[in-house]
Amino acid sequence: MSDLQLETPRLRLRLMQSSDLDDLLRIFGDPKVMASFGGATFNREQMERWMHRNIEHQNLHGYGLFSVILQSEGLLIGDCGLEHMKVEEDQASELGYDFRSDYWNQDFATEAATAVRDYAFNVLHLPRLISLIRVGNAASKRVSEKIGMRFVAEITRNGISYWKYAIDGISNKHFIERPNGIRISN
Ligand SMILES: CC(C)(COP(=O)(O)OP(=O)(O)OC[C@H]1O[C@@H](n2cnc3c(N)ncnc32)[C@H](O)[C@@H]1OP(=O)(O)O)[C@@H](O)C(=O)NCCC(=O)NCCS
């Protein structure tokens, strides 16, 4: 398995692995986190399916959601990364993130998403990233804005309303020239 990882001042983003199950369940089994998805918490079986879908996605597309480790504690506190999806007839790369609720509002999602944004443009050379944020998810909207994304439109997908945010690789040029001191190892 590749040992690809992104390092930021406080975080390490590494490929997701089967042994992350319990730590991910700590996030997706939390009603505060799942309130953002308007749904019930995951049980172990649902978590396992979600995690394996992400690992398969990673193998198929060469990118996926990373597990985010807080370096000072060696603790998995979130996921952050990319998902290839079809949105309104277009193929898109979506930047997403979910964090443990006891670590919210400490800029961790923004720090992780910044690293993924720069990895997507500088290494994967993706032309554009989008984020689909359920209407009303103010914290996620704020993270998108903090990493330089712009509101595009409100869209409906599978019967759910989303704010679509986007950022282009070219408009991101100044980030490419000054990539925030993020280290990528492979
Ligand atoms: C969205 C999420 C990942 C953000 O993680 P985080 O580590 O707390 O994010 P950050 O600390 O980097 O930034 C959060 C920002 O939102 C702001 N914020 C938080 N709650 C808010 C609210 N209810 N209304 C307005 N702003 C809010 C914070 O003040 C902060 O902005 P600031 O730095 O300008 O003060 C986290 O809330 C989460 O996991 N939510 C559940 C899952 C989810 O919604 N995932 C995204 C799906 S699109």
PDBQT file of the ligand as one rigid body, heavy atoms in Angstrom, charges set to zero:
ROOT
HETATM    1  C1  LIG A 201     -18.002  21.294   8.976  1.00  0.00    +0.000 C 
HETATM    2  C2  LIG A 201     -16.905  20.863   9.947  1.00  0.00    +0.000 C 
HETATM    3  C3  LIG A 201     -16.041  19.811   9.272  1.00  0.00    +0.000 C 
HETATM    4  C4  LIG A 201     -16.044  22.074  10.313  1.00  0.00    +0.000 C 
HETATM    5  O1  LIG A 201     -14.956  21.619  11.103  1.00  0.00    +0.000 OA
HETATM    6  P1  LIG A 201     -14.121  22.616  12.036  1.00  0.00    +0.000 P 
HETATM    7  O2  LIG A 201     -12.805  21.962  12.301  1.00  0.00    +0.000 OA
HETATM    8  O3  LIG A 201     -14.925  23.043  13.172  1.00  0.00    +0.000 OA
HETATM    9  O4  LIG A 201     -13.926  23.854  11.027  1.00  0.00    +0.000 OA
HETATM   10  P2  LIG A 201     -13.011  25.136  11.251  1.00  0.00    +0.000 P 
HETATM   11  O5  LIG A 201     -12.720  25.301  12.705  1.00  0.00    +0.000 OA
HETATM   12  O6  LIG A 201     -11.870  25.036  10.312  1.00  0.00    +0.000 OA
HETATM   13  O7  LIG A 201     -13.962  26.313  10.735  1.00  0.00    +0.000 OA
HETATM   14  C5  LIG A 201     -15.286  26.400  11.174  1.00  0.00    +0.000 C 
HETATM   15  C6  LIG A 201     -15.801  27.790  10.897  1.00  0.00    +0.000 C 
HETATM   16  O8  LIG A 201     -17.228  27.774  10.939  1.00  0.00    +0.000 OA
HETATM   17  C7  LIG A 201     -17.682  28.720  11.893  1.00  0.00    +0.000 C 
HETATM   18  N1  LIG A 201     -18.916  28.186  12.455  1.00  0.00    +0.000 N 
HETATM   19  C8  LIG A 201     -19.076  27.096  13.215  1.00  0.00    +0.000 A 
HETATM   20  N2  LIG A 201     -20.373  26.916  13.517  1.00  0.00    +0.000 NA
HETATM   21  C9  LIG A 201     -21.038  27.925  12.922  1.00  0.00    +0.000 A 
HETATM   22  C10 LIG A 201     -22.407  28.305  12.867  1.00  0.00    +0.000 A 
HETATM   23  N3  LIG A 201     -23.354  27.592  13.452  1.00  0.00    +0.000 N 
HETATM   24  N4  LIG A 201     -22.725  29.412  12.161  1.00  0.00    +0.000 NA
HETATM   25  C11 LIG A 201     -21.798  30.156  11.525  1.00  0.00    +0.000 A 
HETATM   26  N5  LIG A 201     -20.474  29.841  11.552  1.00  0.00    +0.000 NA
HETATM   27  C12 LIG A 201     -20.109  28.737  12.240  1.00  0.00    +0.000 A 
HETATM   28  C13 LIG A 201     -16.550  28.818  12.878  1.00  0.00    +0.000 C 
HETATM   29  O9  LIG A 201     -16.651  30.003  13.653  1.00  0.00    +0.000 OA
HETATM   30  C14 LIG A 201     -15.367  28.799  11.927  1.00  0.00    +0.000 C 
HETATM   31  O10 LIG A 201     -15.232  30.034  11.236  1.00  0.00    +0.000 OA
HETATM   32  P3  LIG A 201     -14.163  31.182  11.693  1.00  0.00    +0.000 P 
HETATM   33  O11 LIG A 201     -12.804  30.536  11.658  1.00  0.00    +0.000 OA
HETATM   34  O12 LIG A 201     -14.355  32.252  10.699  1.00  0.00    +0.000 OA
HETATM   35  O13 LIG A 201     -14.549  31.556  13.106  1.00  0.00    +0.000 OA
HETATM   36  C15 LIG A 201     -17.505  20.279  11.249  1.00  0.00    +0.000 C 
HETATM   37  O14 LIG A 201     -18.419  21.190  11.782  1.00  0.00    +0.000 OA
HETATM   38  C16 LIG A 201     -18.215  18.946  11.031  1.00  0.00    +0.000 C 
HETATM   39  O15 LIG A 201     -17.573  17.882  11.034  1.00  0.00    +0.000 OA
HETATM   40  N6  LIG A 201     -19.532  19.001  10.849  1.00  0.00    +0.000 N 
HETATM   41  C17 LIG A 201     -20.329  17.775  10.633  1.00  0.00    +0.000 C 
HETATM   42  C18 LIG A 201     -20.042  17.127   9.298  1.00  0.00    +0.000 C 
HETATM   43  C19 LIG A 201     -20.164  18.095   8.151  1.00  0.00    +0.000 C 
HETATM   44  O16 LIG A 201     -20.991  19.002   8.150  1.00  0.00    +0.000 OA
HETATM   45  N7  LIG A 201     -19.313  17.882   7.123  1.00  0.00    +0.000 N 
HETATM   46  C20 LIG A 201     -19.327  18.729   5.947  1.00  0.00    +0.000 C 
HETATM   47  C21 LIG A 201     -20.314  18.221   4.969  1.00  0.00    +0.000 C 
HETATM   48  S1  LIG A 201     -20.448  19.342   3.577  1.00  0.00    +0.000 SA
ENDROOT
TORSDOF 0
